[in-house]
Amino acid sequence: MKIALFGASGFIGTHLKMALRSHDHELTLANRDGFKKSDTDFCADFINGQDVVINLSGAPISRKWSEPYKKELYDSRIETTRKIVKAIQNAPEPPKCLVNASAVGIYDDKTKHSEESQGFADTFLAKLCQDWEAEAMKTNTACRVVILRIGVVLSKDEGVLEKMAPPFKKGIGARIGNGEQGVSWIHIDDLVEIFLFVIDHPEIVGIVNAVGVYPTDNYNFSDSLGRMFGQPVYFSIPKFLLKFIFGEGSMLLTEGQKAVPEKLLKNGFQFQYISIDKALTAIYREQGPT
């Protein structure tokens, strides 16, 4: 297939790029400068004649959210997606499928959420996700649209574990608050396979929770991470302290969601990593999928 990948230099994009190439797909990679092109050139260079467009564009979410940075978070997702959608709508040979990223941060923390849930949080991140998804869905008359609501992505030297693991290795890892906030996680290998799966299954349309089968909470996630290094977890970080340090962006740590991959399971997707213990064991003890 001919596949255009936006956001290929990021954490997820780097892994996905390698997997797509290993499956002999013909890739067109777009960086930030690509969005500066005229609408006509942008469509010709990145969209027209592609079979699939994958959109992972967006500024990193795990930073302190000043008001200017919140605008960057928003614009780097909404404006780029708007340009992609416009190009798809105007392309003489539009792609058959748009796969657009989103996040489980759209959900509230009151219950478990399948793809049918309308229980959205009243936060900046949730509003950002809703607007981002709405932009992507504007092209559903031109091609199939799949929106992946991605959970906490686990990988040894990247993503959340890159910052979380060091204190746990030293025996000073800590839970956050009472630890009850949900953690909807996904191993990077399973996430990459989800992208490949939805591309190859035209019956999958709309929202897909790209998360592991069994969500956990911060208490159990922290304990499991501590066990990987033989270190019990005795400490807890007060939420107010994280809010003081990270501002509004602390919600990534202090709040959580529990989402389930109902649509993937119904369509026969096979997860490699079922439990958080198995995923972390594979990452830190270099064992295979279980």
Number of C-alpha atoms within 10 A of each C-alpha: 13 16 23 26 25 26 21 22 17 15 16 19 19 12 16 22 18 12 17 19 11 9 10 10 14 14 18 16 17 19 13 13 7 15 17 11 12 11 15 11 14 18 24 16 17 23 29 19 19 23 19 23 26 23 24 22 24 21 17 12 14 13 15 15 17 13 10 9 15 20 11 17 18 21 17 16 23 22 16 23 25 18 17 25 22 18 22 27 21 15 18 13 15 21 22 17 24 29 22 25 22 27 22 27 29 22 27 23 20 14 13 16 21 18 15 10 12 11 15 18 16 11 15 16 23 19 16 21 24 17 16 24 25 14 21 24 22 16 20 17 9 18 18 20 25 25 24 23 23 21 25 22 22 22 21 16 11 13 16 14 16 12 10 14 18 12 12 21 16 12 16 15 23 22 21 20 20 13 20 17 20 24 28 29 29 27 25 23 20 22 24 20 18 21 19 15 17 21 23 10 10 13 10 17 17 17 19 24 25 31 30 28 21 17 22 21 17 23 20 17 19 20 19 20 24 23 16 18 15 13 17 18 19 12 13 15 15 14 16 13 12 18 16 10 11 18 15 19 20 20 17 15 18 22 19 24 25 25 32 24 21 17 19 20 12 8 13 9 15 13 20 16 23 18 17 24 17 17 24 23 20 18 19 13 10 10 12 12 15 12
